[in-house]
Amino acid sequence: MENKTHLEFGPRYEKIESMKTFERLSLPIIPYQVLDEKHFKGEVFEFARKHKLDKIMVRTDGKGKSSPRLLDTPINEETFREIESYFLNGYLVFIAHPGNIYRNMHSANIMVSDDEICIEVVGPGFMAADLNRGNMVPQETLIISIKDFQVTERNVWEEMYHLERKKRLQESDVEELQKHRSYLLEFENYPKLNDRELIVLEDASSKLMAWKKANKKGDFIASMSFIDLGSVEDEQISPAFWDIHEETSAKQAPVNKFYRYEGD
């Protein structure tokens, strides 16, 4: 992100603050850029050229969880009109690599408290948003030791993946799933987190706990996915962190004011 510094955003911009926090912690994020209202069209074209994209994700910030977004939109005049409307309504607007949300291998919420780190995971074809807003039961859970940040407890519920997959397939347009090559059509059984994914989650747990202690933060959740950032010909499953939000079920209020919007 080239056109603003961290200090220019402040606590109002919760989504951008999340992304900047992950950057400072050297945790992987999807490519993104904050747009300038006067020059956004050129910035969109340059971003798309740089990352070889024909579609982008458009997100907005500054007004909490009600902020509108475009998840997978073509680069055309209709999209530009939407972006203009966001600026007119006072939003900060940023664009990002859209990835392929239909091809999330695993998605996870990392819940960090003073004495425990618990990770909830959903499998291929689902998103962390299914945990945050969809009342979905996780299909795998991990407890991470805060002493050495290794897995001390692990549970897998394959039957929950079967149930949720069956339900999602019944509710979805199969042609749409085929169009996006959804993992729901490829994985009938839940694949456990592999060693590479576990290392990513353990490393993130260590960095997030250190950040929590250094900044005297209250309990929080960090959301991420192992997402396909490649093309049809070149699958590229990469970890991407994108959101930090307050754990609203925490018994104690955060020491510092926290990111307050409900996670995506």
Secondary structure as UniProt FT lines:
FT   HELIX           6..8
FT   TURN            11..12
FT   HELIX           14..24
FT   TURN            25..26
FT   STRAND          32..34
FT   TURN            37..39
FT   HELIX           40..51
FT   STRAND          55..61
FT   HELIX           64..66
FT   STRAND          69..74
FT   HELIX           77..88
FT   TURN            89..90
FT   STRAND          92..96
FT   HELIX           101..103
FT   STRAND          106..112
FT   STRAND          117..122
FT   TURN            124..125
FT   HELIX           128..132
FT   STRAND          140..144
FT   TURN            146..148
FT   STRAND          151..156
FT   HELIX           158..171
FT   HELIX           174..179
FT   TURN            180..181
FT   HELIX           183..185
FT   HELIX           195..215
FT   STRAND          220..228
FT   STRAND          237..246
FT   TURN            248..249
//
